[in-house]
């Protein structure tokens, strides 16, 4: 049987990385966290990329990584929360994987992320407004 990749999408804090690791283990697939791949390729954290180069640059990096890694098979991908912002990303993801959307309520996301200092898009005083 030819197994397709699985891509997990959803808002930050929805559990993509946690669920992805568990799912990959159960299926004996490789787990790949897109944000982690970007950090490794840039040799710096996402928050530093956002701070120094901005979101537009980060989204360009994200697209480059997606183009490269979606050639792999039998992988579970944890996609960054903003991956859906580019149609090109979603086209590649949809054509190369089964997409699973992890839904989370705004309140649950806020509860999970309230003390998280590593999320540049919510590194603001009033997180509730952003979420």
SULLIN-V364219 format. One record per pair of residues at least 12 apart in sequence whose ideal C-beta (glycine too) atoms are under 7 Angstrom apart, sorted by sequence separation. I is the first residue (numbers start at 1). J is the second residue. D is the distance in whole Angstrom. If there is no record, write none. Layout:
BEGIN
i	j	d
I	J	D
I	J	D
END
This chain:
BEGIN
i	j	d
8	20	5
20	33	7
114	127	6
79	93	7
113	127	7
17	33	5
6	23	7
110	127	6
62	80	6
110	128	6
42	61	7
77	97	7
62	83	6
110	131	5
70	92	5
109	131	5
38	61	5
59	82	7
63	86	6
66	89	5
70	93	7
38	62	6
41	65	7
63	88	6
67	92	6
106	131	5
59	85	6
63	89	6
66	92	5
70	96	4
38	65	6
59	86	6
62	89	7
66	93	7
34	62	7
37	65	5
34	65	6
37	69	7
32	69	6
32	75	5
34	77	6
30	74	6
34	78	7
29	74	5
30	75	5
31	76	5
32	77	5
33	78	5
34	79	5
35	80	5
29	75	6
34	80	5
29	76	5
34	83	7
24	76	4
23	76	5
20	76	5
20	78	4
17	78	5
16	78	4
16	79	7
5	73	6
8	76	7
8	77	7
12	81	4
51	120	7
5	75	5
6	76	5
7	77	5
8	78	5
9	79	5
11	81	5
50	120	4
3	74	5
8	79	6
10	81	7
47	118	6
5	77	6
7	79	6
45	118	7
47	120	5
9	83	6
46	120	6
9	84	6
47	123	7
19	102	6
7	93	5
16	102	6
15	102	6
14	102	4
14	103	7
7	97	4
9	99	6
14	104	4
5	96	6
6	97	6
10	101	6
13	104	6
5	97	4
6	98	5
7	99	5
8	100	5
9	101	6
10	102	4
4	97	6
10	103	7
11	104	6
4	98	5
6	100	6
8	102	6
10	104	6
13	109	4
12	109	7
11	109	6
13	112	4
13	113	5
12	113	7
12	119	6
END
